[in-house]
């Protein structure tokens, strides 16, 4: 799997933090706060893959652009960045040795924790 950092999403996440559009939730809250498959499909259908991709820090080039499998490491609920999502994604990125994504997530977590 060739997964790389989605710089557009990283910039989007930093803007959300700058605009105070974040939730400082607990580490284990992501399972409850993550958008459902139905919510993801609705967002993708309404907004298209360009806006959808802005909510995922990883891009998997083994899947075609526009397919949900192309996008990895979600960090929010399509409205706000969630601290719990960043922590969860950082752990997964570390587990799979996606160092550029892990570093980006660490940077986001640090910015969130400064608030």
Secondary structure, 3 states (H helix, E strand, C coil): CCEEECHHHHHHHHHHHHCCCEECCCHHHHHHHCCCHHHHHHHHHHHHHHHHHCCEEEEECCCCCCCHHHEEEECECCCCEEHHHHHHHHHHHHHCCCHHHHHHHHHHHHHHHCC
